[in-house]
Amino acid sequence: MDRNVTSEAPAGSPTNPIPLPKSKKILERYYRGKRLESPLGGFLDVLGIREGKDGIGRVLFECNTSSLRFVLKIPKATKVERASIKEALEAGDDLFCPRHGFDQRLSKSGKNWICPLCGVSYGKS
């Protein structure tokens, strides 16, 4: 009776969320604050937002019909976005997320300026 036990959690579990497809439409809907449709029907509810490695963001979702977990990886800041944040920081202006607009201010996390809604790092102070 030898069991084939894997150390990886099943896809869609809390420790192994299913990646959402890379799509500009999905990202644009998320930046505008729209609800995202689940690949399994229903909608995705935001569970948490994490700052990822190398400045990317990770948004964790749960499907409200299947309870499976999904993750949306937000691309890291572009050079233009980082430069605009640096200019605003040097001018002493308030810092806003370039992707969410003037509705969302950036927060300080260690030395990084992070958007609380997408987890992207836009620069250091």
Phi and psi in degrees as a GROMACS rama.xvg file:
@    title "Ramachandran Plot"
@    xaxis  label "Phi"
@    yaxis  label "Psi"
@TYPE xy
-98.1648  123.506  ASP-2
-92.6297  143.226  ARG-3
-94.9968  91.7684  ASN-4
-100.269  126.021  VAL-5
-102.607  149.256  THR-6
-85.943  -12.9542  SER-7
-86.5393  137.029  GLU-8
-70.3479  154.942  ALA-9
-63.3025  147.684  PRO-10
-59.0738  135.874  ALA-11
92.181  -3.77127  GLY-12
-80.7234  166.707  SER-13
-56.7463  -32.4359  PRO-14
-92.7045  -5.71511  THR-15
-141.53  69.666  ASN-16
-68.5314  153.375  PRO-17
-81.5107  126.338  ILE-18
-69.1105  134.74  PRO-19
-77.5353  150.656  LEU-20
-62.9609  147.313  PRO-21
-74.7526  114.682  LYS-22
-150.061  132.986  SER-23
-64.5028  -34.0406  LYS-24
-62.0872  -43.5473  LYS-25
-64.1097  -45.5781  ILE-26
-63.1703  -43.7746  LEU-27
-62.1747  -41.6487  GLU-28
-62.5623  -41.069  ARG-29
-66.0836  -43.9481  TYR-30
-62.2385  -33.5117  TYR-31
-79.5797  -4.93689  ARG-32
84.0666  15.3854  GLY-33
-80.7098  153.688  LYS-34
-74.1003  140.496  ARG-35
-95.1638  138.666  LEU-36
-79.5723  141.647  GLU-37
-78.7962  144.062  SER-38
-61.7601  -17.2566  PRO-39
-104.063  12.6296  LEU-40
95.105  156.093  GLY-41
80.7568  -157.773  GLY-42
-128.725  163.24  PHE-43
-99.5637  130.388  LEU-44
-102.24  134.705  ASP-45
-71.4475  128.512  VAL-46
-101.137  -35.7334  LEU-47
-174.768  162.442  GLY-48
-128.452  132.872  ILE-49
-127.348  145.004  ARG-50
-80.5025  123.694  GLU-51
-93.8093  -178.002  GLY-52
-68.9482  148.678  LYS-53
59.7328  26.2169  ASP-54
86.6833  -0.509532  GLY-55
-76.6506  163.919  ILE-56
-114.562  154.794  GLY-57
-131.371  124.259  ARG-58
-110.293  121.746  VAL-59
-94.8828  132.463  LEU-60
-124.278  160.692  PHE-61
-130.269  133.15  GLU-62
-70.4362  130.733  CYS-63
-81.5334  -0.454576  ASN-64
-109.517  -34.3667  THR-65
-109.31  -12.8237  SER-66
65.5182  12.6137  SER-67
-75.3188  151.402  LEU-68
-98.932  141.789  ARG-69
-130.205  157.919  PHE-70
-131.912  136.916  VAL-71
-113.207  119.369  LEU-72
-90.0863  124.147  LYS-73
-95.5746  126.478  ILE-74
-60.5543  150.858  PRO-75
-66.5621  164.167  LYS-76
-64.3275  143.18  ALA-77
-79.2272  167.579  THR-78
-60.9817  -38.7402  LYS-79
-64.7735  -43.6466  VAL-80
-63.1544  -44.2911  GLU-81
-64.1805  -39.2221  ARG-82
-64.8426  -40.3103  ALA-83
-66.9148  -35.7678  SER-84
-68.713  -40.4358  ILE-85
-62.3099  -43.1955  LYS-86
-62.2892  -44.873  GLU-87
-64.3826  -37.9924  ALA-88
-65.3838  -44.6556  LEU-89
-66.4536  -31.5263  GLU-90
-80.8897  -9.6194  ALA-91
79.6813  16.7306  GLY-92
-80.5614  163.599  ASP-93
-67.1942  145.02  ASP-94
-101.113  126.345  LEU-95
-120.744  151.801  PHE-96
-66.6809  123.748  CYS-97
-62.8392  -22.5313  PRO-98
-92.627  -32.0867  ARG-99
-94.0024  -13.2039  HIS-100
83.4131  -159.883  GLY-101
-76.8091  6.1157  PHE-102
-85.1319  -16.9799  ASP-103
-132.25  114.515  GLN-104
-81.3071  151.729  ARG-105
-80.6882  149.824  LEU-106
-114.027  151.842  SER-107
-86.5591  129.959  LYS-108
-133.707  100.229  SER-109
67.176  -121.879  GLY-110
-96.2001  -5.69859  LYS-111
-94.1651  149.784  ASN-112
-100.103  116.114  TRP-113
-118.743  143.317  ILE-114
-85.3696  122.401  CYS-115
-66.8831  -16.6862  PRO-116
-93.7984  -19.3088  LEU-117
-127.627  -11.2076  CYS-118
75.2107  8.11381  GLY-119
-83.0457  137.799  VAL-120
-89.8358  124.634  SER-121
-106.385  -0.105449  TYR-122
157.753  172.273  GLY-123
-118.945  154.19  LYS-124
